[in-house]
Amino acid sequence: LDLATAGAVQDALVTAEAGDASAIVVDLSGLTFIDSTGMRLLVGAAARSDADRLMLLKGPPAVQRVFQLTALEDHLPFAD
């Protein structure tokens, strides 16, 4: 999830947010890389999310480490 792919993910999130689903789940389990663009995208989605509608499924250790190092792991809506 980087500059090259963020646009497609952003479009998918905006489409999902415009719908009436009670939950939007972003599965990061297959992600192998995330950069600051991807992080910003997820932070923005969480900020726009109303009533805890957004849920993130954790990525592999290397990806989760980025969330830990940036202190965002505790501030984003990760499922337990």
Sequence and secondary structure as in RCSB ss.txt:
>XXXX:A:sequence
LDLATAGAVQDALVTAEAGDASAIVVDLSGLTFIDSTGMRLLVGAAARSDADRLMLLKGPPAVQRVFQLTALEDH
LPFAD
>XXXX:A:secstr
  TTTHHHHHHHHHHHHHS  S EEEE TT     HHHHHHHHHHHHH  TT EEEE   HHHHHHHHHTT TTT
S B  
